[in-house]
Amino acid sequence: MSEGKAPGTHETRQRILTAGTELFRRTGYTGTGMKQIAAAAGAPFGSIYHFFPGGKAQLGEEVVRSSGAGYLELITALMTPYEDRVAATADAFGAAAGTLAELDFADPCPIATVAMEVASTDETLRRATAEVFDSWTDRLAAYYAEGGIPEPAARETATSVIALLEGAFMLGRAARSTAPVLAAGKAATAIVRSALNTG
């Protein structure tokens, strides 16, 4: 524990960050109030501004970056065991459809939720979401390149796969159905297979 920090300080900050992540994912950035976050975190309202003096904007940026890093590790964990890039892509979309259903069709991705709301109004959050999406694309492109898809096709393929997934999440939420995610999975696997054959 760092000198001068009271016991539980890190835990309180983490609870606030976790609550913000969950609420932004479910109700959106603009639809979430700081009092809601404090209540969900079981923390005094003033403590949010103690840990995040920049207020909601600072908390939002940290939610985006920490969630983005977590999803990046998830992408790696899901796909790395597969040598077959087509099978890896198909199974990733299958898992995504399952996650969407388990969440009762709430948005599983807080990054996309924030990006859609603030891309044209908040440059700091827009930049944070763009950097997260870039990190995902970089990791997935490297994975596809290692599997035999040459650059720049590997990055184009990764971009297409991520765009299909995020768009499918939006359609799936609206329809309260996993069908758009499963359909997008078929399109994504076709793109990967074509890129491998062309390479």
N, C-alpha and C positions, 0 to 999 in steps of 0.2 A: 504494500500500500504506500502511495506517495506521501511524503511528509506534508502535513497540513490538511490532508483530506480526511473527512470524517468517515467512520465505517459505514458501508452501504452506499457511499457516494456513487461509485461506478455502477452498482446495481440499480440505483434510482435512475440514473441517466439511461441505462440500457432499457429499463422498463418503459421510459418515455419514448425512446426510439422504436421499440417494438410496437407499442400502442399506436404511434404515428404511422408505422408501416401498415399495420392491419387496417386502420381507419382510412388511410389514403387509398388503399387497395379496394376497400368495400364502398366507401361513400365519396371518394374523390378528394382532391386537394382543396378545391374551393368549398366543397360541402362539409368539410371537417373543421370544427372549431377547436381552439386551444383548450377550452374548458373540457370538451369531450375527451381530448387526449389525456389531460391530467386525471380525469375520472377513470378512464380505462387503465391508466398506468398505476392508479392508486397512489398518486403523488400530489403534494400541495401545488396549487395552481402557480404560485410564484416560483416554484422550483424549475419550471420549464424555462423561464427567462434567466434563471441562474445558470443552467447548463447550456441554454441556447439563447444567448443575449441578442442574437439577430432575429429572434422570434420565429414565426412560422416559416419564413423563407429559409432561414438557416436549418431548421429542423427538416424541412422539405428536401433541401439539397442533401443532407446527410442520409435521409431515408432512401433517396434515389441511389446514392453512391454505395451505401452499405447493402441494399437489396440487390443492386446490380452485381456487386462482387459475389454475393451469395448465389445468384442465379448463374453466374459464370462458372462457379465451382460445380453447380448442379449439371450444367451442360457437359462439362468435362467428365463428371462421374457417370453420366448416362451413356455417353458415346464412346469414351476411350476403350472400354472392353471389347468393342466390336472392330474387327478388321474389315468387315463388309460395310461400306459406307451407306449403301442403299438400305440394308436391314437396320442399321443404326438410326437412320432418318425415319424409317417407318415406325420403329418402336418408340422413338421420341415423341412422335405425334400421337401414337396410341396412349402413351403415358400422360401426355398433355390433356387428351380427351377425358381420361379417367380423373385427373386432377380437377378439371372444370366441373365435372359432375359431383365430385366429392365436396366442392366448395359451394354447391347449390347454385352454380352459374354466376357467382360473384367473380369479379375480375381477378385472376390469379397473378396478375403482373402490375404492381404499383408503378413501375417505371412508365409503362404505356399509358396508364390512367393519368399520371401527372403530365406526361408529354402532350397528350391530346388537349388538356385543359390550358396549359400555360405556354405552349410553344411560341405563340405570337404576342404574349404579354409580359413574360418574365425571362429576360436574357440569361440570368444566372441558372435558373432551373432548366431552360431550354438547352444550354450548353452542357449541363450535368447529364441530362437524359441522352443527348447526342453522344457524349463520350462513353456512356454505358453501352449504348447500342453498338458503337464502334468496337468496344472491347469484346463484345459477344461475336461480332462479325469477324474480328481478327482471329479469335480462338477457333471458331468454326471453319474459317477459311484455311487455317493452318492444318486442321484435322483433315479436311478434304484434300488439301495439297499432298499431305503425307500418304493419302490413300490412292493417289494417282491422277488427280485433277490438276492440270497445270494452271499457273497464274497467267492472265488475270481471271480465268474462268473460275478458279476456286473461290475467289472473293465474290464474284458475281453470283455464284451458286449459294454461298453462305448468306448473302444479302437477300436473295430470293426466298430462301428457306425461312429466315427470320421474319420477313415481311408476310409470308403466307401464314405463319403461326400467329403473329400478332393480329392480323386481320381476321383470322378464323376465330380467335378468342372473342373479338368484338361481335361477330355474327352469331357465334354460339351463345353469348350472353343474351343477345336480343331475342333469339329464337328459343332460348332455354333448351338447347339441344347440343349434343356432341357431334351431330352430323357435319357441320361446317369444318370442324377440326379434323375429322376423319377424311373428308373430301380433300381438304388442303394437304393432308398427309400423302394422299395418292399423287397429287400434283407435285409435291416436294420430292417424293421418291423418283418420279419420272424425270424431274430436272437433274437430280443427282446421277441417275442412271445414264441419261443422255450425255452429261458432262464427262462421265467416266469413259463412255464409248467413244466420244469425240477425242478425248485426251489420248 
